[in-house]
Amino acid sequence: MAAYAQAMLNRLYNSWVYGAFLMSLVLVVLSPIFTPAWNLIQLLTFFSLLIYIFHQYEEHADVRFRIFVNKILADGGEALTKASVFWINVIYVWVFLAVVNLAVYCLAPGWAVAAAYILLVNALAHIGQAFVMRPPNPDVCTYIIFLVPLAIWLLFSSWPCA
């Protein structure tokens, strides 16, 4: 049983980004069904997770980011494993943004500031790294085109509510 569970986890570690990307597209398509009564802050917070997942596809498909980090920051060693990449993204991004979405919907719209901050802090770290180190970075495009504008829009839309 333990070998089967490990095999399932290994499949998940190898393929999570592809399933997540497809599910985010499904949620975008279905969003008119369950979001019509939502206000702008709720919508922006919800789409922050979906757009972040789109970004993760750019970043992690073909394990590009893991290879990049291990090559540049660990001199070819294994600083990031497939398992660590999976858990970092699931816990620190998906779970965090899911909780923020619930807080915005159930408690107060000001919680959306937390979603804006995680997008901006992560974007600034990756864009700053690309600017300073200048090697090809596998994830800068979606930050610049989608995540930074969304984070700024979310921040300014939710700021008076915070």
N, C-alpha and C positions, 0 to 999 in steps of 0.2 A: 504494500500500500504506500509506503514512503517513497519508493522508486517512482510509482505512478504520479504521486503528488509533485515530486521534483520534476518529472518530465512535463507535467502541466505548467508548472511555474516557468520552466525553461522556454516553453512555447510562448508563454505570455511575455517574458523578458525579450524574446526575439521579435515579437510581432505587435506589441501593444500600440505603437504609434500608428500603424495602418488601420487597425480596428477603431481607434479613437478618432482618427481623421474621418473615416466613413460615418461613424456615429454622429460626429459634429455636423456633417452635411445633412444627415437625416433630421437632426434637431432644428437646423436652420429651415429646412423645408416644412417641418411640422409646426414651427413656432407661431404661424398665424392662428393655429387652432387654440393654443393655450395662452397666448400673450395679449389678446385684444384689450383687455382691461388694465394692463400694466401701464404705469407712467414711464416717462423717459428714463429716469434713473434706474428703475427695475429692468427695463429693456437693455440699457447700456451695460449694466452689471451682468446680466445673463449673457449677452453677446461677448463680454470680455472673456468668459471661459471658452466659448466656442471659437473665438478668434485666436485665443492663446493655443488651443489645440491645433488649429490650422498652422500656427507658428511652429508648434512642436513637430509637425510633420516635416516642415522645411529643415528644422534643426536636427531631428533624430532619424529620419529615413536613411536607410543604408548605414546606420550607426555613425553618421558623419560627425556629430558633435563629440561623441565618445572617442572616436579616432583622433579628432582634432585636439582634444584636451590631453589625451594620453601621449600624443606625439609632441605637442608644443610645451605643455606644462609638466609632463612626467618623463620627458626624455625617452619616450617609447615604452615606458613601464605601464602598469595598469592602475592608474589612479582612479579611473571610473570603470566599473564593471557593468555588464548589461543589467544585472539586478539592481545595482545602486542607481543607475539612470532611471530605471522604472520606478523605484520607490521614491526617489527625490521628486520626480514629476507628479506622481500620483498623490503623495502626501502634501508636499509643499506647494503644489499648484492646484490640482483638481480638488482635493479636500478643502484647502483653504478657500478657494473661490466658490465652492459649493456652500460652505458655511457663510461666507459673505453674502451670497445670493439669498440664503434663508434669512439672514439678519436684515437685509434690505427689505425683503418682502414682509417679514413678520414683525420686525421691531421698529426700524426707522431708516429712512433713505440715506442718512448721513454715513451709514456703514459702508456705502459705496466708495468712500474715500480709501478704504483699505484695499479694494480691488485696484483702484487707480495707482496707489503706491506700489503694490507688488509688480504691476506692469512697468511702471517707470523705473523702479530700482533695478529690476532685471534688465530692462532695455539699456539703461545707462551703463550698467556693468558690461554688457556684451558690446555695445557700440564703443564704449571707452576702450575696451580691450582691442577691438578691431582698429581703432584709431592709433593707439600706442604701439601695438605689436605689428600691425599691418599684414599679417598672413591672411590668406583667404578664410573668412569666418563663415561657417555654414548657416548662419541664422540672422544675419543683420537686415536683410531685405524686408522681411515681415515686421520686424521691429520698427523700421523707419516708415514703411508704408501704412501699416495698420495699427500696431500696438501703441506707439507713442501718440499719434493723433487721438486714438480711442481713449487712452489714459488721460490725456489733457481734457478732452471733452467730458469725460466722466468726472474728473476732479472739479472742473468749473461748474458742472451741472449739479453736483452734490454738495459743493462747498457750503452754500448757505444753510444746508440741512444738518451739517455736522455739528 
